[in-house]
Amino acid sequence: MPPGDVRPPFDQFLLTAEAVARARPDVDVEMAREVFREAATLLDDGLALEGLDSHDAGALVAGLCVDLVAEDPGAAVRARSRAVLENPGDLHDPAGVSAAYLFAASVLQL
């Protein structure tokens, strides 16, 4: 992913960065964007969404947006990985999404 180019579904990360910066006055919006842009690049380069359809990839990134701002992001991502197997909702490939969460945690070194 070229620097500055964040394509769907990773563009959700930049929206999350902006929301976090608005909610937490001590967070610099540009720094938050850079952190989430780097996460998007690592996940894209690491092929973390490989094999997922666009629906499941979007759901995975939405979950990561929540988990990456949790007090313990690693624990949050691992818990979500287990949760999608127990309650897959409208996911097309719950096992693939669960595995992708764990892979994302590894790529992001959580």
MOPAC internal coordinates of N, CA, C and O (Angstrom, degrees):
PM7 1SCF
backbone

  N    0.0000 0     0.00 0     0.00 0    0    0    0
  C    1.4525 1     0.00 0     0.00 0    1    0    0
  C    1.5316 1   106.77 1     0.00 0    2    1    0
  O    1.2310 1   119.53 1   -59.54 1    3    2    1
  N    1.3218 1   118.49 1   120.46 1    3    2    1
  C    1.4666 1   120.07 1   178.65 1    5    3    2
  C    1.5199 1   110.89 1   -62.12 1    6    5    3
  O    1.2310 1   120.18 1   -32.16 1    7    6    5
  N    1.3507 1   117.27 1   147.84 1    7    6    5
  C    1.4629 1   119.89 1   179.06 1    9    7    6
  C    1.5258 1   110.89 1   -54.54 1   10    9    7
  O    1.2310 1   120.88 1   -44.14 1   11   10    9
  N    1.2909 1   115.93 1   135.86 1   11   10    9
  C    1.4622 1   120.90 1   178.17 1   13   11   10
  C    1.5137 1   114.07 1    85.20 1   14   13   11
  O    1.2310 1   120.12 1   165.72 1   15   14   13
  N    1.3402 1   117.37 1   -14.28 1   15   14   13
  C    1.4585 1   120.98 1  -178.59 1   17   15   14
  C    1.5257 1   108.84 1  -101.04 1   18   17   15
  O    1.2310 1   120.62 1   -73.52 1   19   18   17
  N    1.3168 1   116.41 1   106.48 1   19   18   17
  C    1.4591 1   120.59 1   179.39 1   21   19   18
  C    1.5181 1   107.20 1  -117.24 1   22   21   19
  O    1.2310 1   121.22 1   -70.36 1   23   22   21
  N    1.3123 1   115.28 1   109.64 1   23   22   21
  C    1.4614 1   120.71 1  -175.86 1   25   23   22
  C    1.5242 1   110.51 1   -96.02 1   26   25   23
  O    1.2310 1   121.01 1   -18.67 1   27   26   25
  N    1.3222 1   115.67 1   161.33 1   27   26   25
  C    1.4686 1   119.35 1   177.70 1   29   27   26
  C    1.5244 1   110.30 1   -60.99 1   30   29   27
  O    1.2310 1   119.63 1   -33.59 1   31   30   29
  N    1.2815 1   118.32 1   146.41 1   31   30   29
  C    1.4593 1   128.61 1    -0.18 1   33   31   30
  C    1.5203 1   113.72 1   -85.89 1   34   33   31
  O    1.2310 1   120.60 1  -179.66 1   35   34   33
  N    1.3443 1   116.45 1     0.34 1   35   34   33
  C    1.4621 1   119.82 1  -176.85 1   37   35   34
  C    1.5266 1   113.41 1   -66.05 1   38   37   35
  O    1.2310 1   120.08 1   162.59 1   39   38   37
  N    1.3254 1   117.45 1   -17.41 1   39   38   37
  C    1.4693 1   119.65 1   178.43 1   41   39   38
  C    1.5326 1   111.64 1   -61.59 1   42   41   39
  O    1.2310 1   120.44 1   159.73 1   43   42   41
  N    1.3328 1   116.76 1   -20.27 1   43   42   41
  C    1.4720 1   120.37 1   175.15 1   45   43   42
  C    1.5267 1   111.09 1   -60.43 1   46   45   43
  O    1.2310 1   120.49 1   150.96 1   47   46   45
  N    1.3312 1   116.67 1   -29.04 1   47   46   45
  C    1.4635 1   120.30 1   179.03 1   49   47   46
  C    1.5276 1   111.44 1   -62.11 1   50   49   47
  O    1.2310 1   120.26 1   138.92 1   51   50   49
  N    1.3297 1   117.11 1   -41.08 1   51   50   49
  C    1.4680 1   119.50 1  -178.84 1   53   51   50
  C    1.5216 1   111.11 1   -68.07 1   54   53   51
  O    1.2310 1   120.39 1   143.73 1   55   54   53
  N    1.3101 1   116.86 1   -36.27 1   55   54   53
  C    1.4701 1   120.02 1   175.77 1   57   55   54
  C    1.5294 1   110.15 1   -64.15 1   58   57   55
  O    1.2310 1   120.70 1   141.67 1   59   58   57
  N    1.3227 1   116.26 1   -38.33 1   59   58   57
  C    1.4650 1   120.48 1   177.56 1   61   59   58
  C    1.5193 1   110.62 1   -65.91 1   62   61   59
  O    1.2310 1   120.46 1   137.41 1   63   62   61
  N    1.3186 1   116.72 1   -42.59 1   63   62   61
  C    1.4687 1   120.46 1   178.72 1   65   63   62
  C    1.5243 1   110.51 1   -57.95 1   66   65   63
  O    1.2310 1   120.37 1   136.11 1   67   66   65
  N    1.3103 1   116.91 1   -43.89 1   67   66   65
  C    1.4644 1   120.91 1   179.93 1   69   67   66
  C    1.5209 1   111.34 1   -67.08 1   70   69   67
  O    1.2310 1   120.13 1   140.18 1   71   70   69
  N    1.3304 1   117.35 1   -39.82 1   71   70   69
  C    1.4636 1   120.74 1   178.89 1   73   71   70
  C    1.5268 1   111.05 1   -65.22 1   74   73   71
  O    1.2310 1   120.51 1   139.17 1   75   74   73
  N    1.3204 1   116.63 1   -40.83 1   75   74   73
  C    1.4616 1   120.44 1   178.88 1   77   75   74
  C    1.5262 1   109.92 1   -63.95 1   78   77   75
  O    1.2310 1   120.70 1   136.50 1   79   78   77
  N    1.3183 1   116.26 1   -43.50 1   79   78   77
  C    1.4700 1   119.87 1  -179.50 1   81   79   78
  C    1.5326 1   111.27 1   -64.14 1   82   81   79
  O    1.2310 1   120.12 1   144.22 1   83   82   81
  N    1.3252 1   117.38 1   -35.78 1   83   82   81
  C    1.4737 1   119.92 1   177.24 1   85   83   82
  C    1.5248 1   110.95 1   -69.22 1   86   85   83
  O    1.2310 1   120.53 1   141.30 1   87   86   85
  N    1.3199 1   116.59 1   -38.70 1   87   86   85
  C    1.4650 1   121.00 1  -176.31 1   89   87   86
  C    1.5236 1   112.96 1   -77.73 1   90   89   87
  O    1.2310 1   120.41 1   154.07 1   91   90   89
  N    1.3117 1   116.82 1   -25.93 1   91   90   89
  C    1.4613 1   121.76 1  -176.98 1   93   91   90
  C    1.5248 1   109.10 1  -122.81 1   94   93   91
  O    1.2310 1   120.23 1   -80.50 1   95   94   93
  N    1.3214 1   117.16 1    99.50 1   95   94   93
  C    1.4666 1   120.76 1  -175.64 1   97   95   94
  C    1.5339 1   114.17 1   -57.93 1   98   97   95
  O    1.2310 1   119.86 1   157.76 1   99   98   97
  N    1.3349 1   117.87 1   -22.24 1   99   98   97
  C    1.4609 1   120.90 1  -179.99 1  101   99   98
  C    1.5326 1   113.05 1   -80.61 1  102  101   99
  O    1.2310 1   119.94 1   177.26 1  103  102  101
  N    1.3477 1   117.71 1    -2.74 1  103  102  101
  C    1.4613 1   121.84 1  -178.89 1  105  103  102
  C    1.5252 1   109.29 1  -100.23 1  106  105  103
  O    1.2310 1   121.27 1   -54.86 1  107  106  105
  N    1.3275 1   115.18 1   125.14 1  107  106  105
  C    1.4614 1   121.89 1   176.94 1  109  107  106
  C    1.5302 1   108.91 1   -77.90 1  110  109  107
  O    1.2310 1   120.32 1   -54.26 1  111  110  109
  N    1.3214 1   116.99 1   125.74 1  111  110  109
  C    1.4607 1   121.28 1  -175.12 1  113  111  110
  C    1.5303 1   111.48 1   -61.93 1  114  113  111
  O    1.2310 1   119.70 1   140.47 1  115  114  113
  N    1.3079 1   118.18 1   -39.53 1  115  114  113
  C    1.4706 1   119.90 1  -179.60 1  117  115  114
  C    1.5340 1   110.95 1   -67.20 1  118  117  115
  O    1.2310 1   120.62 1   140.58 1  119  118  117
  N    1.3147 1   116.42 1   -39.42 1  119  118  117
  C    1.4612 1   120.07 1   177.62 1  121  119  118
  C    1.5304 1   110.28 1   -65.84 1  122  121  119
  O    1.2310 1   120.35 1   137.92 1  123  122  121
  N    1.3248 1   116.93 1   -42.08 1  123  122  121
  C    1.4673 1   120.77 1   178.06 1  125  123  122
  C    1.5231 1   110.74 1   -61.91 1  126  125  123
  O    1.2310 1   120.58 1   136.73 1  127  126  125
  N    1.3259 1   116.51 1   -43.27 1  127  126  125
  C    1.4747 1   119.85 1   177.95 1  129  127  126
  C    1.5258 1   110.30 1   -60.60 1  130  129  127
  O    1.2310 1   120.51 1   136.36 1  131  130  129
  N    1.3241 1   116.63 1   -43.64 1  131  130  129
  C    1.4566 1   120.57 1  -178.69 1  133  131  130
  C    1.5271 1   111.07 1   -63.03 1  134  133  131
  O    1.2310 1   120.08 1   137.60 1  135  134  133
  N    1.3196 1   117.45 1   -42.40 1  135  134  133
  C    1.4636 1   121.05 1   179.09 1  137  135  134
  C    1.5336 1   110.39 1   -62.51 1  138  137  135
  O    1.2310 1   120.48 1   133.76 1  139  138  137
  N    1.3170 1   116.68 1   -46.24 1  139  138  137
  C    1.4725 1   119.71 1  -179.27 1  141  139  138
  C    1.5246 1   111.60 1   -71.44 1  142  141  139
  O    1.2310 1   119.76 1   147.70 1  143  142  141
  N    1.3323 1   118.06 1   -32.30 1  143  142  141
  C    1.4656 1   121.13 1   175.80 1  145  143  142
  C    1.5312 1   109.28 1   -64.74 1  146  145  143
  O    1.2310 1   120.54 1   138.91 1  147  146  145
  N    1.3193 1   116.57 1   -41.09 1  147  146  145
  C    1.4617 1   120.59 1   177.94 1  149  147  146
  C    1.5321 1   110.48 1   -64.20 1  150  149  147
  O    1.2310 1   120.17 1   138.21 1  151  150  149
  N    1.3327 1   117.27 1   -41.79 1  151  150  149
  C    1.4727 1   120.44 1   176.91 1  153  151  150
  C    1.5250 1   110.15 1   -60.21 1  154  153  151
  O    1.2310 1   120.44 1   136.19 1  155  154  153
  N    1.3199 1   116.76 1   -43.81 1  155  154  153
  C    1.4702 1   120.98 1   178.98 1  157  155  154
  C    1.5204 1   110.74 1   -60.98 1  158  157  155
  O    1.2310 1   120.56 1   136.45 1  159  158  157
  N    1.3167 1   116.54 1   -43.55 1  159  158  157
  C    1.4620 1   120.78 1  -179.63 1  161  159  158
  C    1.5331 1   111.13 1   -64.10 1  162  161  159
  O    1.2310 1   120.56 1   134.75 1  163  162  161
  N    1.3322 1   116.54 1   -45.25 1  163  162  161
  C    1.4665 1   120.12 1   179.29 1  165  163  162
  C    1.5264 1   111.43 1   -61.20 1  166  165  163
  O    1.2310 1   120.66 1   136.81 1  167  166  165
  N    1.3238 1   116.35 1   -43.19 1  167  166  165
  C    1.4654 1   119.97 1  -179.03 1  169  167  166
  C    1.5191 1   111.43 1   -69.97 1  170  169  167
  O    1.2310 1   120.45 1   141.76 1  171  170  169
  N    1.3300 1   116.75 1   -38.24 1  171  170  169
  C    1.4601 1   120.30 1   178.79 1  173  171  170
  C    1.5265 1   110.10 1   -67.94 1  174  173  171
  O    1.2310 1   120.30 1   130.96 1  175  174  173
  N    1.3219 1   117.03 1   -49.04 1  175  174  173
  C    1.4633 1   120.90 1   179.24 1  177  175  174
  C    1.5259 1   111.71 1   -63.35 1  178  177  175
  O    1.2310 1   120.73 1   147.15 1  179  178  177
  N    1.3324 1   116.21 1   -32.85 1  179  178  177
  C    1.4607 1   121.04 1   179.51 1  181  179  178
  C    1.5162 1   113.74 1   -81.74 1  182  181  179
  O    1.2310 1   120.77 1   179.30 1  183  182  181
  N    1.3251 1   116.13 1    -0.70 1  183  182  181
  C    1.4713 1   122.29 1   179.14 1  185  183  182
  C    1.5317 1   111.83 1    58.47 1  186  185  183
  O    1.2310 1   120.67 1  -142.13 1  187  186  185
  N    1.3219 1   116.32 1    37.87 1  187  186  185
  C    1.4660 1   121.66 1  -177.01 1  189  187  186
  C    1.5254 1   113.14 1   -62.99 1  190  189  187
  O    1.2310 1   120.29 1   154.82 1  191  190  189
  N    1.3229 1   117.05 1   -25.18 1  191  190  189
  C    1.4676 1   119.66 1  -178.98 1  193  191  190
  C    1.5282 1   112.23 1   -99.91 1  194  193  191
  O    1.2310 1   120.76 1  -174.38 1  195  194  193
  N    1.3196 1   116.16 1     5.62 1  195  194  193
  C    1.4555 1   121.03 1  -177.90 1  197  195  194
  C    1.5260 1   110.98 1   -55.53 1  198  197  195
  O    1.2310 1   120.94 1   -49.39 1  199  198  197
  N    1.3029 1   115.81 1   130.61 1  199  198  197
  C    1.4555 1   121.25 1   177.63 1  201  199  198
  C    1.5203 1   114.59 1    89.52 1  202  201  199
  O    1.2310 1   119.82 1   169.91 1  203  202  201
  N    1.3403 1   117.95 1   -10.09 1  203  202  201
  C    1.4637 1   120.43 1   177.77 1  205  203  202
  C    1.5174 1   109.68 1   -91.93 1  206  205  203
  O    1.2310 1   120.58 1   -37.75 1  207  206  205
  N    1.3290 1   116.50 1   142.25 1  207  206  205
  C    1.4616 1   118.40 1   174.27 1  209  207  206
  C    1.5322 1   108.77 1   -74.47 1  210  209  207
  O    1.2310 1   120.39 1    -7.90 1  211  210  209
  N    1.3165 1   116.85 1   172.10 1  211  210  209
  C    1.4683 1   120.43 1  -174.12 1  213  211  210
  C    1.5320 1   111.79 1   -63.38 1  214  213  211
  O    1.2310 1   120.00 1   146.34 1  215  214  213
  N    1.3212 1   117.60 1   -33.66 1  215  214  213
  C    1.4597 1   120.91 1   178.62 1  217  215  214
  C    1.5271 1   110.59 1   -63.78 1  218  217  215
  O    1.2310 1   120.61 1   128.60 1  219  218  217
  N    1.3232 1   116.44 1   -51.40 1  219  218  217
  C    1.4597 1   120.38 1  -178.43 1  221  219  218
  C    1.5308 1   111.57 1   -68.24 1  222  221  219
  O    1.2310 1   120.07 1   143.02 1  223  222  221
  N    1.3284 1   117.48 1   -36.98 1  223  222  221
  C    1.4675 1   120.47 1   177.02 1  225  223  222
  C    1.5231 1   110.51 1   -61.82 1  226  225  223
  O    1.2310 1   120.35 1   137.15 1  227  226  225
  N    1.3203 1   116.93 1   -42.85 1  227  226  225
  C    1.4612 1   120.51 1   177.69 1  229  227  226
  C    1.5178 1   112.15 1   -63.56 1  230  229  227
  O    1.2310 1   120.80 1   140.00 1  231  230  229
  N    1.3316 1   116.08 1   -40.00 1  231  230  229
  C    1.4677 1   120.16 1   178.49 1  233  231  230
  C    1.5226 1   110.43 1   -65.84 1  234  233  231
  O    1.2310 1   120.36 1   139.63 1  235  234  233
  N    1.3211 1   116.91 1   -40.37 1  235  234  233
  C    1.4524 1   120.59 1   179.05 1  237  235  234
  C    1.5290 1   110.75 1   -62.96 1  238  237  235
  O    1.2310 1   119.97 1   133.20 1  239  238  237
  N    1.3095 1   117.67 1   -46.80 1  239  238  237
  C    1.4662 1   120.53 1  -179.86 1  241  239  238
  C    1.5272 1   110.28 1   -64.45 1  242  241  239
  O    1.2310 1   120.02 1   141.10 1  243  242  241
  N    1.3235 1   117.57 1   -38.90 1  243  242  241
  C    1.4689 1   119.79 1   177.15 1  245  243  242
  C    1.5284 1   110.81 1   -60.58 1  246  245  243
  O    1.2310 1   120.58 1   138.25 1  247  246  245
  N    1.3193 1   116.49 1   -41.75 1  247  246  245
  C    1.4596 1   119.91 1   176.91 1  249  247  246
  C    1.5138 1   112.16 1   -64.78 1  250  249  247
  O    1.2310 1   120.57 1   138.80 1  251  250  249
  N    1.3330 1   116.52 1   -41.20 1  251  250  249
  C    1.4593 1   119.82 1   177.44 1  253  251  250
  C    1.5271 1   111.59 1   -63.32 1  254  253  251
  O    1.2310 1   120.32 1   144.56 1  255  254  253
  N    1.3226 1   116.99 1   -35.44 1  255  254  253
  C    1.4685 1   120.13 1   178.10 1  257  255  254
  C    1.5275 1   111.01 1   -58.72 1  258  257  255
  O    1.2310 1   120.45 1   141.67 1  259  258  257
  N    1.3043 1   116.74 1   -38.33 1  259  258  257
  C    1.4662 1   121.49 1   178.02 1  261  259  258
  C    1.5319 1   109.95 1   -73.67 1  262  261  259
  O    1.2310 1   121.00 1   133.09 1  263  262  261
  N    1.3182 1   115.69 1   -46.91 1  263  262  261
  C    1.4588 1   120.27 1  -173.04 1  265  263  262
  C    1.5274 1   113.75 1   -70.19 1  266  265  263
  O    1.2310 1   120.08 1   146.00 1  267  266  265
  N    1.3133 1   117.45 1   -34.00 1  267  266  265
  C    1.4630 1   119.96 1  -176.43 1  269  267  266
  C    1.5189 1   113.34 1   -70.41 1  270  269  267
  O    1.2310 1   120.07 1   164.71 1  271  270  269
  N    1.3220 1   117.48 1   -15.29 1  271  270  269
  C    1.4698 1   119.51 1   177.00 1  273  271  270
  C    1.5326 1   111.32 1  -105.34 1  274  273  271
  O    1.2310 1   120.68 1  -171.50 1  275  274  273
  N    1.3295 1   116.30 1     8.50 1  275  274  273
  C    1.4665 1   121.18 1   176.89 1  277  275  274
  C    1.5214 1   109.30 1   -73.44 1  278  277  275
  O    1.2310 1   121.20 1   -16.46 1  279  278  277
  N    1.3240 1   115.31 1   163.54 1  279  278  277
  C    1.4642 1   120.31 1   179.05 1  281  279  278
  C    1.5295 1   111.22 1   -58.93 1  282  281  279
  O    1.2310 1   120.51 1   140.04 1  283  282  281
  N    1.3265 1   116.64 1   -39.96 1  283  282  281
  C    1.4641 1   121.96 1   177.07 1  285  283  282
  C    1.5296 1   107.48 1  -125.96 1  286  285  283
  O    1.2310 1   120.22 1   -91.17 1  287  286  285
  N    1.3315 1   117.19 1    88.83 1  287  286  285
  C    1.4726 1   119.97 1  -175.78 1  289  287  286
  C    1.5265 1   113.72 1   -58.15 1  290  289  287
  O    1.2310 1   119.97 1   140.79 1  291  290  289
  N    1.3118 1   117.66 1   -39.21 1  291  290  289
  C    1.4566 1   119.84 1  -179.62 1  293  291  290
  C    1.5120 1   112.37 1   -61.22 1  294  293  291
  O    1.2310 1   120.87 1   133.40 1  295  294  293
  N    1.3294 1   115.95 1   -46.60 1  295  294  293
  C    1.4659 1   120.07 1   178.54 1  297  295  294
  C    1.5231 1   110.78 1   -64.46 1  298  297  295
  O    1.2310 1   120.59 1   141.90 1  299  298  297
  N    1.3200 1   116.47 1   -38.10 1  299  298  297
  C    1.4682 1   120.36 1  -179.29 1  301  299  298
  C    1.5298 1   111.03 1   -65.09 1  302  301  299
  O    1.2310 1   120.45 1   137.01 1  303  302  301
  N    1.3280 1   116.74 1   -42.99 1  303  302  301
  C    1.4737 1   120.07 1   179.76 1  305  303  302
  C    1.5243 1   110.32 1   -66.55 1  306  305  303
  O    1.2310 1   120.16 1   136.74 1  307  306  305
  N    1.3227 1   117.31 1   -43.26 1  307  306  305
  C    1.4724 1   119.53 1   179.32 1  309  307  306
  C    1.5283 1   111.31 1   -64.03 1  310  309  307
  O    1.2310 1   120.43 1   140.72 1  311  310  309
  N    1.3280 1   116.79 1   -39.28 1  311  310  309
  C    1.4716 1   120.02 1   177.38 1  313  311  310
  C    1.5194 1   110.88 1   -64.12 1  314  313  311
  O    1.2310 1   120.34 1   139.66 1  315  314  313
  N    1.3291 1   116.95 1   -40.34 1  315  314  313
  C    1.4687 1   119.84 1   179.09 1  317  315  314
  C    1.5242 1   110.33 1   -66.60 1  318  317  315
  O    1.2310 1   120.30 1   144.51 1  319  318  317
  N    1.3219 1   117.03 1   -35.49 1  319  318  317
  C    1.4650 1   120.25 1   177.32 1  321  319  318
  C    1.5276 1   110.32 1   -59.30 1  322  321  319
  O    1.2310 1   120.75 1   136.52 1  323  322  321
  N    1.3193 1   116.18 1   -43.48 1  323  322  321
  C    1.4797 1   119.83 1   177.77 1  325  323  322
  C    1.5300 1   110.93 1   -68.84 1  326  325  323
  O    1.2310 1   120.71 1   139.98 1  327  326  325
  N    1.3106 1   116.25 1   -40.02 1  327  326  325
  C    1.4716 1   121.21 1  -175.01 1  329  327  326
  C    1.5263 1   112.06 1   -63.94 1  330  329  327
  O    1.2310 1   119.86 1   142.80 1  331  330  329
  N    1.3368 1   117.87 1   -37.20 1  331  330  329
  C    1.4661 1   118.02 1  -178.22 1  333  331  330
  C    1.5206 1   111.94 1   -68.83 1  334  333  331
  O    1.2310 1   120.52 1   157.13 1  335  334  333
  N    1.3260 1   116.61 1   -22.87 1  335  334  333
  C    1.4671 1   118.85 1   175.42 1  337  335  334
  C    1.5253 1   111.04 1   -76.32 1  338  337  335
  O    1.2310 1   120.90 1   144.46 1  339  338  337
  N    1.3322 1   115.88 1   -35.54 1  339  338  337
  C    1.4606 1   120.90 1  -179.31 1  341  339  338
  C    1.5236 1   112.52 1   -77.95 1  342  341  339
  O    1.2310 1   120.84 1   145.92 1  343  342  341
  N    1.3226 1   116.00 1   -34.08 1  343  342  341
  C    1.4586 1   121.31 1  -178.34 1  345  343  342
  C    1.5240 1   108.58 1  -141.32 1  346  345  343
  O    1.2310 1   120.19 1   -97.19 1  347  346  345
  N    1.3300 1   117.24 1    82.81 1  347  346  345
  C    1.4564 1   120.33 1  -172.96 1  349  347  346
  C    1.5302 1   115.68 1   -72.45 1  350  349  347
  O    1.2310 1   120.27 1   167.27 1  351  350  349
  N    1.3193 1   117.09 1   -12.73 1  351  350  349
  C    1.4667 1   118.40 1  -178.98 1  353  351  350
  C    1.5153 1   110.36 1    55.85 1  354  353  351
  O    1.2310 1   120.35 1    50.16 1  355  354  353
  N    1.3294 1   116.93 1  -129.84 1  355  354  353
  C    1.4623 1   120.26 1  -177.04 1  357  355  354
  C    1.5322 1   113.28 1   -99.82 1  358  357  355
  O    1.2310 1   120.25 1  -160.84 1  359  358  357
  N    1.3346 1   117.13 1    19.16 1  359  358  357
  C    1.4601 1   119.69 1   177.90 1  361  359  358
  C    1.5206 1   110.11 1   -65.23 1  362  361  359
  O    1.2310 1   120.64 1   -36.03 1  363  362  361
  N    1.3170 1   116.38 1   143.97 1  363  362  361
  C    1.4593 1   121.43 1   179.04 1  365  363  362
  C    1.5277 1   111.41 1   -84.34 1  366  365  363
  O    1.2310 1   120.87 1   148.29 1  367  366  365
  N    1.3334 1   115.93 1   -31.71 1  367  366  365
  C    1.4694 1   121.46 1  -178.12 1  369  367  366
  C    1.5356 1   109.30 1  -137.63 1  370  369  367
  O    1.2310 1   120.56 1  -104.40 1  371  370  369
  N    1.3395 1   116.54 1    75.60 1  371  370  369
  C    1.4641 1   119.48 1  -177.58 1  373  371  370
  C    1.5287 1   113.83 1   -55.99 1  374  373  371
  O    1.2310 1   119.86 1   140.33 1  375  374  373
  N    1.3188 1   117.86 1   -39.67 1  375  374  373
  C    1.4664 1   120.47 1   179.84 1  377  375  374
  C    1.5282 1   110.36 1   -64.55 1  378  377  375
  O    1.2310 1   120.51 1   139.30 1  379  378  377
  N    1.3173 1   116.63 1   -40.70 1  379  378  377
  C    1.4623 1   120.57 1   178.32 1  381  379  378
  C    1.5166 1   111.83 1   -65.96 1  382  381  379
  O    1.2310 1   120.39 1   139.83 1  383  382  381
  N    1.3247 1   116.85 1   -40.17 1  383  382  381
  C    1.4651 1   121.21 1   178.45 1  385  383  382
  C    1.5252 1   109.91 1   -66.88 1  386  385  383
  O    1.2310 1   120.40 1   136.68 1  387  386  385
  N    1.3133 1   116.84 1   -43.32 1  387  386  385
  C    1.4633 1   120.74 1   178.20 1  389  387  386
  C    1.5224 1   110.68 1   -58.24 1  390  389  387
  O    1.2310 1   120.78 1   132.85 1  391  390  389
  N    1.3147 1   116.11 1   -47.15 1  391  390  389
  C    1.4664 1   120.41 1   178.85 1  393  391  390
  C    1.5268 1   110.92 1   -64.02 1  394  393  391
  O    1.2310 1   120.27 1   141.97 1  395  394  393
  N    1.3300 1   117.09 1   -38.03 1  395  394  393
  C    1.4657 1   120.73 1  -179.99 1  397  395  394
  C    1.5279 1   111.29 1   -65.71 1  398  397  395
  O    1.2310 1   119.96 1   145.00 1  399  398  397
  N    1.3435 1   117.69 1   -35.00 1  399  398  397
  C    1.4711 1   120.01 1   175.20 1  401  399  398
  C    1.5293 1   110.09 1   -61.37 1  402  401  399
  O    1.2310 1   120.52 1   134.63 1  403  402  401
  N    1.3217 1   116.61 1   -45.37 1  403  402  401
  C    1.4567 1   119.91 1  -179.30 1  405  403  402
  C    1.5260 1   110.86 1   -65.96 1  406  405  403
  O    1.2310 1   120.79 1   140.96 1  407  406  405
  N    1.3320 1   116.10 1   -39.04 1  407  406  405
  C    1.4538 1   119.89 1   177.62 1  409  407  406
  C    1.5256 1   110.55 1   -64.89 1  410  409  407
  O    1.2310 1   120.40 1   138.17 1  411  410  409
  N    1.3516 1   116.84 1   -41.83 1  411  410  409
  C    1.4553 1   120.92 1   178.11 1  413  411  410
  C    1.5322 1   110.20 1   -60.94 1  414  413  411
  O    1.2310 1   120.12 1   138.56 1  415  414  413
  N    1.3147 1   117.37 1   -41.44 1  415  414  413
  C    1.4621 1   120.81 1   178.43 1  417  415  414
  C    1.5267 1   110.25 1   -61.14 1  418  417  415
  O    1.2310 1   120.57 1   140.71 1  419  418  417
  N    1.3045 1   116.52 1   -39.29 1  419  418  417
  C    1.4555 1   121.06 1   178.55 1  421  419  418
  C    1.5333 1   110.91 1   -67.82 1  422  421  419
  O    1.2310 1   120.26 1   132.42 1  423  422  421
  N    1.3133 1   117.11 1   -47.58 1  423  422  421
  C    1.4674 1   121.64 1  -179.98 1  425  423  422
  C    1.5251 1   110.54 1   -59.46 1  426  425  423
  O    1.2310 1   120.60 1   139.59 1  427  426  425
  N    1.3261 1   116.46 1   -40.41 1  427  426  425
  C    1.4684 1   121.15 1  -178.57 1  429  427  426
  C    1.5267 1   112.22 1   -85.91 1  430  429  427
  O    1.2310 1   120.75 1  -178.44 1  431  430  429
  N    1.3140 1   116.17 1     1.56 1  431  430  429
  C    1.4590 1   123.62 1   178.51 1  433  431  430
  C    1.5323 1   111.91 1    55.32 1  434  433  431
  O    1.2310 1   121.55 1  -130.23 1  435  434  433
  N    1.3409 1   114.65 1    49.77 1  435  434  433
  C    1.4709 1   119.86 1  -179.28 1  437  435  434
  C    1.5175 1   110.15 1   -93.88 1  438  437  435
  O    1.2310 1   120.10 1   180.00 1  439  438  437

